[in-house]
Amino acid sequence: MAFNKVVICGVDTAKLPLLSSEEKNTLFQRILEGDKEARELYIKGNLRLVLSVIQRFSNSNVAPDDLFQVGCIGLIKAIDNFDITLNVKFSTYAVPMILGEVRRFLRDNSSIRVSRSLRDIAYKAIYAKEAMTRKNDREPTIDEIAKEIEVEKEMVVYALDAIASPMSLYEPVYQEGGDALYIMDQVKDKKNKEENWVEEISLKEAMKRLNEREYHIIKMRFFEGKTQTEVAEEIAISQAQVSRLEKHALKSMKQYLS
């Protein structure tokens, strides 16, 4: 697979623009105001991100041009759904979106064809299993899953067997510096949309209950977009310690918000 080619889909990747943080912020403000030219510039300024993501699929039999186009769709979706009020770096939000789009493309174009209806049942079952496990602190039975999604037990089993690689919602889709973003981060709850969750949970109040070090870590990780390695260097502890403190802080916040 020729990922070292310079021109992909007519785009000279060697000449892709690189935007500064200030330029990105300015362009995004213009995008929110309906400026189409700013949107095009923002897309072009983030094509390097798409290129870096599709290089992870170098073992795929799909042509780089096709993957690049699919990755661009993911990039555009990320731009259209990005919420600047959350103070999260755009790349942190966009990479899983691009990865998800490419993975869906590869899955749907697999040589092993599975009907859309079976895939839908399988992924509903996986989602229900994960949600019920979190709620009840145990894995649900097939009968319980079938009842939850209102599908016959035999069909649930058949659908799960039909998909080639059933994935946990906690399978990592992007990892950097020991930190991972998971499929769960990309799942959209149709009953409780993301904007409703953001309005309802008292995130600031939950963070106030953390100790100073945990608060600092959560702020740097999720609001400043820093990796665990970068946080570790800044506060002079190991990456493993940052990981443990981060998990403890998130657990405390979840308990407060539940």
VEXDREN-2710 file (C-alpha; in Angstrom, 1 decimal):
% VEXDREN-2710
k/r/px/py/pz
1/MET/0.0/0.0/0.0
2/ALA/1.6/3.2/-1.2
3/PHE/1.3/5.4/1.8
4/ASN/4.5/7.2/0.9
5/LYS/2.9/8.7/-2.2
6/VAL/2.9/12.5/-2.3
7/VAL/-0.4/13.0/-4.1
8/ILE/-3.5/11.4/-2.7
9/CYS/-6.9/12.2/-4.3
10/GLY/-5.3/15.0/-6.2
11/VAL/-4.0/16.6/-2.9
12/ASP/-0.3/17.2/-2.7
13/THR/0.3/16.0/0.9
14/ALA/3.8/17.5/0.9
15/LYS/2.3/21.0/0.7
16/LEU/-0.6/20.6/3.2
17/PRO/-1.0/23.8/5.3
18/LEU/-0.2/23.7/9.0
19/LEU/-2.4/26.0/11.1
20/SER/-1.4/27.5/14.4
21/SER/-3.7/27.2/17.4
22/GLU/-4.6/30.9/17.1
23/GLU/-5.4/30.5/13.4
24/LYS/-7.6/27.5/14.2
25/ASN/-9.5/29.3/16.8
26/THR/-10.1/32.3/14.5
27/LEU/-11.3/30.1/11.7
28/PHE/-13.6/28.2/13.9
29/GLN/-15.2/31.4/15.2
30/ARG/-15.8/32.3/11.5
31/ILE/-17.3/28.8/10.8
32/LEU/-19.8/29.3/13.7
33/GLU/-20.8/32.5/12.0
34/GLY/-21.5/30.6/8.7
35/ASP/-18.3/31.5/6.9
36/LYS/-18.0/28.8/4.2
37/GLU/-14.5/29.9/3.1
38/ALA/-13.3/29.6/6.7
39/ARG/-14.7/26.1/6.8
40/GLU/-12.8/25.1/3.7
41/LEU/-9.6/26.5/5.1
42/TYR/-10.1/24.7/8.4
43/ILE/-10.7/21.4/6.5
44/LYS/-7.5/21.9/4.5
45/GLY/-5.6/22.9/7.6
46/ASN/-6.5/19.6/9.2
47/LEU/-5.8/17.2/6.3
48/ARG/-2.5/16.2/7.9
49/LEU/-4.6/14.7/10.7
50/VAL/-6.5/12.6/8.2
51/LEU/-3.2/11.5/6.6
52/SER/-1.7/10.5/10.0
53/VAL/-4.8/8.4/10.8
54/ILE/-5.0/6.4/7.6
55/GLN/-1.4/5.5/7.8
56/ARG/-2.4/3.2/10.6
57/PHE/-4.2/1.0/8.1
58/SER/-1.1/0.4/5.9
59/ASN/-1.9/-3.4/6.0
60/SER/-5.3/-2.9/4.5
61/ASN/-5.9/-3.8/0.8
62/VAL/-7.9/-0.6/0.3
63/ALA/-6.2/2.1/-1.8
64/PRO/-4.9/5.2/0.1
65/ASP/-7.0/7.4/-2.0
66/ASP/-10.2/5.7/-0.8
67/LEU/-9.2/5.7/2.8
68/PHE/-8.2/9.4/2.5
69/GLN/-11.7/10.3/1.2
70/VAL/-13.4/8.3/4.0
71/GLY/-11.1/10.0/6.5
72/CYS/-12.0/13.4/5.2
73/ILE/-15.7/12.5/5.8
74/GLY/-14.8/11.8/9.4
75/LEU/-13.0/15.1/9.6
76/ILE/-15.9/17.1/8.2
77/LYS/-18.3/15.3/10.7
78/ALA/-15.9/16.2/13.5
79/ILE/-15.9/19.9/12.4
80/ASP/-19.7/20.0/12.2
81/ASN/-20.2/18.5/15.6
82/PHE/-17.3/20.0/17.6
83/ASP/-18.2/22.1/20.6
84/ILE/-15.6/24.7/21.5
85/THR/-17.2/25.5/24.8
86/LEU/-15.9/22.2/26.3
87/ASN/-12.3/23.5/25.9
88/VAL/-11.0/20.2/24.4
89/LYS/-8.4/20.2/21.6
90/PHE/-10.0/19.7/18.2
91/SER/-7.5/16.9/17.4
92/THR/-8.5/15.0/20.5
93/TYR/-12.1/15.0/19.4
94/ALA/-11.4/14.5/15.6
95/VAL/-9.0/11.5/15.7
96/PRO/-11.6/9.1/17.1
97/MET/-14.2/10.4/14.6
98/ILE/-11.8/9.9/11.7
99/LEU/-10.8/6.4/12.9
100/GLY/-14.4/5.4/13.4
101/GLU/-15.4/6.5/9.9
102/VAL/-12.5/4.5/8.4
103/ARG/-13.2/1.4/10.6
104/ARG/-16.9/1.5/9.5
105/PHE/-15.8/1.7/5.9
106/LEU/-13.5/-1.3/6.2
107/ARG/-16.1/-3.2/8.1
108/ASP/-18.9/-2.5/5.6
109/ASN/-16.6/-3.4/2.7
110/SER/-15.3/-6.6/4.2
111/SER/-15.3/-9.7/2.1
112/ILE/-17.5/-11.3/4.8
113/ARG/-20.9/-9.7/4.2
114/VAL/-23.3/-9.4/7.0
115/SER/-26.8/-7.8/6.6
116/ARG/-27.3/-4.4/8.0
117/SER/-30.2/-5.6/10.1
118/LEU/-28.0/-8.3/11.7
119/ARG/-25.2/-5.8/12.4
120/ASP/-27.7/-3.4/14.0
121/ILE/-29.0/-6.1/16.3
122/ALA/-25.4/-7.2/17.2
123/TYR/-24.3/-3.6/18.1
124/LYS/-27.5/-2.9/20.0
125/ALA/-26.8/-6.1/22.0
126/ILE/-23.2/-5.1/22.7
127/TYR/-24.3/-1.6/23.8
128/ALA/-27.0/-3.0/26.0
129/LYS/-24.6/-5.5/27.5
130/GLU/-22.1/-2.8/28.4
131/ALA/-24.7/-0.5/29.8
132/MET/-26.3/-3.3/31.9
133/THR/-22.9/-4.4/33.2
134/ARG/-22.1/-0.9/34.4
135/LYS/-25.5/-0.6/36.0
136/ASN/-25.7/-4.0/37.8
137/ASP/-21.9/-4.6/38.3
138/ARG/-22.2/-8.0/36.5
139/GLU/-22.6/-9.2/32.9
140/PRO/-26.2/-9.7/31.8
141/THR/-27.4/-13.0/30.4
142/ILE/-28.5/-13.4/26.8
143/ASP/-32.1/-13.5/28.0
144/GLU/-31.7/-10.2/29.8
145/ILE/-30.1/-8.6/26.8
146/ALA/-32.8/-9.9/24.4
147/LYS/-35.5/-8.5/26.7
148/GLU/-33.7/-5.1/27.0
149/ILE/-33.5/-4.6/23.2
150/GLU/-36.8/-6.4/22.5
151/VAL/-35.4/-9.0/20.2
152/GLU/-35.7/-12.8/20.4
153/LYS/-32.9/-14.6/22.3
154/GLU/-32.0/-16.8/19.3
155/MET/-31.7/-13.7/17.0
156/VAL/-29.3/-12.0/19.5
157/VAL/-27.1/-15.0/19.5
158/TYR/-27.2/-15.3/15.7
159/ALA/-26.4/-11.6/15.2
160/LEU/-23.4/-11.7/17.6
161/ASP/-22.1/-14.8/15.8
162/ALA/-22.6/-13.2/12.4
163/ILE/-20.3/-10.2/12.9
164/ALA/-16.7/-11.1/12.4
165/SER/-15.2/-9.3/15.3
166/PRO/-17.6/-8.2/18.1
167/MET/-15.9/-5.2/19.9
168/SER/-16.3/-4.1/23.4
169/LEU/-17.3/-0.5/23.7
170/TYR/-14.2/-0.1/25.7
171/GLU/-11.8/-1.2/23.0
172/PRO/-9.3/1.5/22.3
173/VAL/-9.5/3.3/18.9
174/TYR/-6.7/5.8/19.6
175/GLN/-3.8/5.7/22.0
176/GLU/-1.1/8.2/22.7
177/GLY/1.3/8.4/25.7
178/GLY/-0.3/5.6/27.5
179/ASP/-3.8/7.1/27.3
180/ALA/-6.6/5.6/25.2
181/LEU/-9.8/6.9/23.7
182/TYR/-12.5/4.2/23.4
183/ILE/-15.4/3.2/21.1
184/MET/-17.7/4.3/23.9
185/ASP/-16.5/7.8/23.4
186/GLN/-18.0/7.8/19.9
187/VAL/-21.3/6.1/20.7
188/LYS/-24.3/8.4/20.4
189/ASP/-27.2/7.7/22.7
190/LYS/-30.3/8.5/20.7
191/LYS/-32.5/8.9/23.8
192/ASN/-30.1/11.1/25.7
193/LYS/-28.2/13.3/23.2
194/GLU/-24.7/14.6/24.2
195/GLU/-25.9/18.2/24.5
196/ASN/-28.5/17.1/27.0
197/TRP/-25.9/15.2/29.1
198/VAL/-23.7/18.2/29.1
199/GLU/-26.5/20.4/30.3
200/GLU/-27.7/18.0/33.0
201/ILE/-24.4/16.9/34.7
202/SER/-22.7/19.3/37.1
203/LEU/-19.2/18.8/35.9
204/LYS/-17.7/21.8/37.6
205/GLU/-19.2/20.7/40.9
206/ALA/-17.8/17.2/40.5
207/MET/-14.4/18.6/39.8
208/LYS/-14.5/20.8/42.9
209/ARG/-14.7/17.7/45.0
210/LEU/-11.3/16.5/43.8
211/ASN/-8.1/17.2/45.7
212/GLU/-5.7/19.8/44.2
213/ARG/-3.5/17.3/42.4
214/GLU/-6.4/15.3/40.9
215/TYR/-8.2/18.5/39.8
216/HIS/-5.0/19.7/38.1
217/ILE/-4.6/16.4/36.3
218/ILE/-8.2/16.3/35.0
219/LYS/-8.0/19.9/33.9
220/MET/-4.7/19.3/31.9
221/ARG/-5.9/16.0/30.5
222/PHE/-9.4/16.8/29.3
223/PHE/-9.6/20.6/29.0
224/GLU/-6.0/21.3/27.8
225/GLY/-5.7/18.1/25.7
226/LYS/-2.4/17.0/27.2
227/THR/-1.3/13.4/27.2
228/GLN/-0.5/11.5/30.4
229/THR/3.2/11.7/29.6
230/GLU/3.0/15.5/29.3
231/VAL/1.1/15.8/32.5
232/ALA/3.7/13.5/34.3
233/GLU/6.5/15.7/33.1
234/GLU/4.8/18.9/34.2
235/ILE/4.0/17.8/37.7
236/ALA/7.1/15.6/38.1
237/ILE/5.6/12.2/38.7
238/SER/5.5/9.0/36.6
239/GLN/3.1/8.4/33.8
240/ALA/1.8/5.3/35.8
241/GLN/1.0/7.6/38.8
242/VAL/-0.8/10.0/36.5
243/SER/-2.9/7.1/35.2
244/ARG/-3.8/5.9/38.7
245/LEU/-4.7/9.4/39.9
246/GLU/-6.7/10.1/36.8
247/LYS/-8.7/6.8/37.1
248/HIS/-9.4/7.6/40.8
249/ALA/-10.5/11.1/40.0
250/LEU/-12.9/10.0/37.2
251/LYS/-14.3/7.3/39.5
252/SER/-15.0/9.9/42.2
253/MET/-16.6/12.2/39.7
254/LYS/-18.8/9.4/38.3
255/GLN/-19.9/8.5/41.8
256/TYR/-20.9/12.1/42.5
257/LEU/-22.7/12.5/39.1
258/SER/-24.6/9.1/39.4
END
